[in-house]
Amino acid sequence: MKGERLPFLLFAAGVALVVLAIFWSLYAFGEVGRMVAAKGLRPANSFHCLMFYGGACDLLPAAHAEKGSTPYSPLAFWAGVAAVISSFAFHLKSRFAGEAWSARLQRLLIPVDQVSTIVGHVFAWSILLLTLAVSYEVFSRYVLGAPTEWAFDASYFLYGALFIMAGAYALSRNAHVRGDFLYRSWQPKTQAGMDLLLYFLFFFPGIIAFIYSGYGFAAQSWVNHEHSAYSPAGPPIYHYKTLIPVTGLFLLLQGVVEVIRCLICLRTGAWPKRLHDVEELEKIILEQHADAEVKP
């Protein structure tokens, strides 16, 4: 338990705490957002209040005290970060004398891949729910002559949630689309060097901007208690928009793991193995064909 499951449980608990902190901070900001906006703390510049109090963020506890609501505490965020760092420390600790550094780095990959897989599997059920919602809408509209008020918004939410929340899962499986007509002909070290460069030039700046702007976008929605304008039912969508910074968090963590994979490949000359649970048939056929060509 201590050697295998404890680091994963620490990591999963840490990620869950950070996700909880995002939801809690946005909910709390939505409660008093109009009160503090007039004093200079607007949704677009509220991201740092997720992590710290001080400066304009000190307006939030005062506004909650005035309203009689519960303020958000950044301790939730830092407790999650501490749990994630503790998990990494467990994995980096040498288990026997002379253990290679690359082997210890390899252990860091597993909990992040597992959490990305769990999230991907959970949101994969959106496909089934989406199919049921659309099928019911078609039946209700064309057979019963009574179209629903909720099916359009439900399909919008389900497809959008699946699309963004499966991003880290796809990255963990190296399943994102790439122009690989040149890439696949390179040696693994060349591939790793190019990937490492592109992660720091484009991926991390883009994801950090995505989290920052997405948090402010969601905060504005919570302050306005935004509802959908595309159907008579008009369901709330501020919960849905909270998935934007949450998605950024999972992509950021998975991106760190992909950088570690690049470093291991640069050191060893071979890509470390990934977790695999689903493979495209085309990929399997190509791999079998390549193996057949290698065999005499």
C-alpha positions in Angstrom: 0.0 0.0 0.0 2.7 2.5 1.0 5.0 1.7 -1.9 2.4 1.6 -4.7 -1.0 3.1 -3.9 -0.1 5.8 -1.4 1.6 8.1 -4.0 -1.3 7.7 -6.4 -3.9 8.4 -3.7 -1.9 11.5 -2.6 -1.8 12.7 -6.2 -5.5 12.0 -6.8 -6.5 13.7 -3.5 -4.3 16.7 -4.4 -5.8 17.2 -7.8 -9.3 16.8 -6.3 -8.5 19.5 -3.8 -7.3 21.9 -6.5 -10.4 21.2 -8.6 -12.6 21.8 -5.5 -10.7 25.1 -4.8 -11.5 26.3 -8.3 -15.2 25.6 -7.9 -15.3 27.0 -4.4 -13.4 30.2 -5.3 -15.7 30.8 -8.3 -18.8 30.1 -6.3 -17.6 32.5 -3.5 -16.6 35.1 -6.0 -20.0 34.9 -7.7 -21.7 35.6 -4.3 -20.0 38.9 -3.8 -18.6 39.7 -7.3 -20.9 42.7 -7.8 -20.0 44.2 -4.4 -16.2 44.1 -5.1 -16.3 45.0 -8.8 -17.1 48.6 -7.9 -14.0 48.7 -5.7 -11.6 47.4 -8.4 -11.7 43.6 -8.2 -13.3 42.4 -11.4 -13.7 38.9 -12.7 -11.1 39.3 -15.4 -8.4 40.0 -12.8 -9.5 37.7 -10.0 -7.4 34.7 -10.9 -4.7 35.4 -8.2 -7.4 35.3 -5.5 -7.5 31.5 -6.1 -4.0 31.3 -4.6 -3.5 34.3 -2.4 -5.2 37.0 -0.3 -3.7 40.4 -0.3 -4.2 43.6 -2.3 -7.6 43.7 -4.0 -8.3 40.1 -2.9 -8.7 41.3 0.7 -12.0 42.8 -0.5 -13.5 39.3 -0.7 -13.5 38.3 3.0 -14.9 41.8 3.9 -17.7 41.5 1.3 -18.6 38.0 2.6 -18.7 39.2 6.2 -21.0 42.0 5.1 -23.3 39.7 3.2 -23.1 36.9 5.8 -21.8 34.2 3.4 -18.8 31.9 3.7 -15.5 33.2 2.1 -13.2 31.1 0.1 -9.8 30.1 1.6 -6.7 29.7 -0.5 -5.6 27.0 1.9 -7.7 24.5 -0.1 -5.6 25.2 -3.2 -2.3 25.0 -1.4 -3.3 21.8 0.4 -3.9 20.2 -3.0 -0.6 21.5 -4.3 1.2 20.1 -1.2 -0.4 16.7 -1.8 0.7 16.6 -5.4 4.2 17.6 -4.5 4.3 14.9 -1.8 3.2 12.3 -4.3 6.0 13.3 -6.6 8.5 13.2 -3.8 7.4 9.6 -3.0 8.0 8.6 -6.6 11.4 10.3 -6.9 12.7 8.6 -3.7 15.2 5.9 -4.5 13.8 2.4 -3.7 17.2 0.7 -3.8 20.9 1.7 -3.9 22.0 2.9 -7.3 18.5 3.2 -8.9 18.7 5.1 -12.1 17.3 8.6 -12.2 15.3 7.8 -15.4 13.6 4.9 -13.6 12.5 7.3 -10.8 11.2 9.8 -13.4 9.3 7.0 -15.1 7.3 6.5 -11.9 6.1 10.1 -12.0 4.3 9.4 -15.2 1.9 6.7 -13.9 -0.3 8.7 -11.4 -0.9 11.6 -13.9 -1.7 9.1 -16.7 -4.1 7.2 -14.4 -5.9 10.4 -13.3 -6.2 11.5 -16.9 -7.5 8.1 -17.8 -10.1 8.2 -15.0 -11.3 11.6 -16.1 -11.5 10.6 -19.7 -13.4 7.4 -18.9 -15.9 9.3 -16.7 -16.6 11.9 -19.4 -16.8 9.2 -22.0 -20.2 8.4 -20.6 -21.3 11.8 -22.1 -21.4 10.0 -25.4 -24.1 7.6 -24.2 -26.1 10.4 -22.4 -25.8 12.6 -25.6 -27.1 9.7 -27.7 -30.0 9.2 -25.4 -30.9 12.9 -25.3 -30.8 13.4 -29.0 -32.7 10.1 -29.7 -35.4 11.2 -27.2 -35.7 14.6 -28.8 -36.1 13.1 -32.3 -38.8 10.7 -31.0 -40.6 13.4 -29.0 -40.5 15.9 -31.9 -41.4 13.7 -34.8 -43.5 11.0 -33.2 -45.2 12.7 -30.3 -45.2 16.2 -31.9 -43.9 17.7 -28.6 -40.3 18.9 -28.9 -38.4 19.3 -25.6 -37.2 22.5 -24.1 -34.0 21.0 -22.7 -32.5 18.6 -25.4 -30.5 21.3 -27.3 -28.8 22.6 -24.2 -28.2 19.1 -22.9 -26.5 18.1 -26.1 -24.5 21.3 -26.1 -23.3 20.8 -22.6 -22.6 17.1 -23.0 -20.6 17.4 -26.2 -18.7 20.4 -25.0 -17.8 18.7 -21.7 -16.6 15.6 -23.5 -14.6 17.6 -26.0 -12.6 19.6 -23.4 -12.4 17.2 -20.5 -11.0 14.4 -22.7 -8.1 16.5 -23.8 -5.7 15.4 -21.1 -6.7 11.8 -21.7 -6.0 12.1 -25.4 -2.6 13.7 -24.7 -1.7 10.9 -22.3 -2.3 8.4 -25.1 -0.4 10.5 -27.7 -3.7 10.7 -29.7 -3.8 14.3 -30.6 -3.6 15.1 -34.4 -0.1 15.9 -35.6 1.4 16.4 -39.0 3.7 13.5 -38.7 4.8 12.8 -42.3 8.3 14.0 -41.2 8.1 13.4 -37.5 7.6 9.6 -37.8 10.8 9.2 -39.9 13.0 10.8 -37.2 14.9 9.0 -34.5 13.3 9.0 -31.0 15.9 11.5 -29.7 15.1 13.9 -32.5 11.4 13.5 -31.9 11.9 14.2 -28.2 14.0 17.3 -28.8 11.4 18.7 -31.1 8.5 17.9 -28.8 10.4 19.5 -25.8 11.0 22.7 -27.8 7.4 22.9 -28.9 6.0 22.3 -25.4 7.9 25.2 -24.0 7.4 27.5 -27.0 3.6 26.9 -27.5 2.0 24.4 -25.2 2.8 25.8 -21.8 2.3 29.5 -22.7 -1.0 28.6 -24.4 -2.3 26.4 -21.5 -1.3 29.1 -18.9 -3.2 31.7 -20.9 -6.1 29.3 -21.2 -6.3 28.8 -17.5 -6.0 32.5 -16.7 -8.5 33.8 -19.2 -10.8 30.8 -18.7 -10.9 31.4 -14.9 -11.9 35.1 -15.5 -14.5 34.0 -18.1 -16.0 31.6 -15.7 -15.9 34.1 -12.8 -17.9 36.6 -15.0 -20.5 33.9 -15.6 -20.8 33.2 -11.9 -21.2 36.9 -11.1 -23.9 37.2 -13.7 -25.5 33.9 -12.8 -25.5 33.3 -16.5 -28.2 31.2 -18.1 -28.5 29.8 -21.6 -30.3 32.0 -24.1 -30.7 29.3 -26.7 -33.8 27.5 -25.4 -36.9 28.3 -23.4 -35.7 26.3 -20.4 -32.6 28.5 -20.0 -30.5 26.3 -17.7 -27.6 27.8 -15.8 -24.2 27.6 -17.6 -21.8 29.0 -15.0 -21.1 25.5 -13.7 -20.4 24.4 -17.2 -17.9 27.2 -17.8 -16.0 26.3 -14.7 -14.8 23.3 -16.6 -12.6 25.6 -18.7 -9.9 26.3 -16.0 -10.4 22.7 -14.7 -9.5 21.4 -18.2 -6.5 23.7 -18.2 -5.3 22.2 -14.9 -5.5 18.6 -16.3 -3.7 19.6 -19.5 -1.0 21.4 -17.6 -0.3 18.3 -15.4 -0.3 16.0 -18.4 2.0 18.4 -20.2 4.5 18.2 -17.4 4.4 14.4 -17.7 5.0 14.7 -21.5 8.1 16.8 -20.8 9.4 14.2 -18.5 8.8 11.6 -21.3 10.9 13.8 -23.6 13.7 14.0 -21.0 13.7 10.2 -20.5 13.8 9.7 -24.3 16.7 12.1 -24.7 18.6 10.3 -22.0 17.8 6.7 -23.0 17.2 7.0 -26.7 13.8 5.3 -26.5 10.3 6.5 -25.6 9.0 5.3 -22.3 5.9 3.1 -22.4 2.5 4.6 -22.0 -0.7 3.2 -20.4 -2.9 1.7 -23.1 -6.5 0.7 -22.9 -8.0 1.6 -26.3 -6.2 1.6 -29.7 -7.4 2.6 -33.1 -7.7 -0.3 -35.4 -5.7 1.5 -38.1 -2.8 2.0 -35.7 -2.8 -1.7 -34.8 -2.8 -2.8 -38.4 0.1 -0.4 -39.2 2.1 -1.8 -36.2 1.4 -5.4 -37.3 2.4 -4.6 -40.8 5.7 -3.0 -39.6 6.5 -6.0 -37.5 5.8 -8.3 -40.4 8.3 -6.3 -42.5 11.0 -6.6 -39.8 10.7 -10.4 -39.5 12.7 -12.4 -42.0 
